[in-house]
């Protein structure tokens, strides 16, 4: 029997790992937003983090969908 979608967080360590990474990327993006100007390296990092966040969000949604 599949767990309820709301239970994915509790039953899947992989989901927790993805969520933790997503939150870490979000925090770093917030730090970058606070800066008046980004260096070219920071701009690249910002783009990379945004893409990674989207990827992680998609992965978490797949886990939720497969659990229902």
C-alpha positions as CSV (number, residue, x, y, z in Angstrom):
1,X,0.0,0.0,0.0
2,X,1.4,3.4,-1.0
3,X,1.8,6.1,1.7
4,X,-0.4,9.2,1.6
5,X,1.2,12.0,-0.4
6,X,1.7,14.0,2.8
7,X,3.7,11.2,4.3
8,X,6.4,11.2,1.6
9,X,8.5,13.6,3.7
10,X,8.4,11.1,6.6
11,X,9.0,7.9,4.6
12,X,11.6,8.9,2.1
13,X,15.0,10.0,3.2
14,X,15.7,10.9,-0.5
15,X,12.8,13.4,-0.3
16,X,14.3,15.0,2.9
17,X,17.7,15.2,1.2
18,X,16.2,16.9,-1.9
19,X,14.2,19.3,0.3
20,X,17.3,20.2,2.4
21,X,19.3,20.9,-0.8
22,X,16.4,23.0,-2.2
23,X,16.3,25.1,1.0
24,X,20.1,25.5,1.0
25,X,20.0,26.8,-2.6
26,X,17.1,29.2,-1.6
27,X,19.1,30.6,1.3
28,X,22.2,31.2,-1.0
29,X,20.0,32.9,-3.6
30,X,18.6,35.2,-0.9
31,X,22.1,36.1,0.1
32,X,22.9,36.9,-3.5
33,X,19.8,39.1,-3.8
34,X,21.0,41.2,-0.8
35,X,24.1,42.3,-2.7
36,X,23.9,45.5,-4.6
37,X,25.9,44.1,-7.5
38,X,26.9,40.6,-8.4
39,X,30.3,39.6,-9.8
40,X,30.2,37.6,-13.1
41,X,31.0,34.5,-11.0
42,X,28.1,35.2,-8.7
43,X,25.8,35.8,-11.6
44,X,26.7,32.4,-13.0
45,X,26.2,30.9,-9.5
46,X,22.8,32.5,-9.3
47,X,21.7,31.0,-12.6
48,X,23.1,27.6,-11.7
49,X,21.3,27.6,-8.3
50,X,18.0,28.6,-10.0
51,X,18.3,25.7,-12.4
52,X,19.2,23.3,-9.6
53,X,16.3,24.5,-7.5
54,X,13.9,23.8,-10.3
55,X,15.4,20.3,-10.8
56,X,15.1,19.5,-7.1
57,X,11.5,20.7,-7.1
58,X,10.7,18.5,-10.0
59,X,12.4,15.5,-8.3
60,X,10.4,16.2,-5.1
61,X,7.2,16.3,-7.1
62,X,8.0,13.0,-8.8
63,X,8.4,11.4,-5.4
64,X,5.1,12.9,-4.2
65,X,3.4,11.6,-7.3
66,X,4.8,8.1,-7.1
67,X,3.8,7.9,-3.4
68,X,0.1,8.6,-4.2
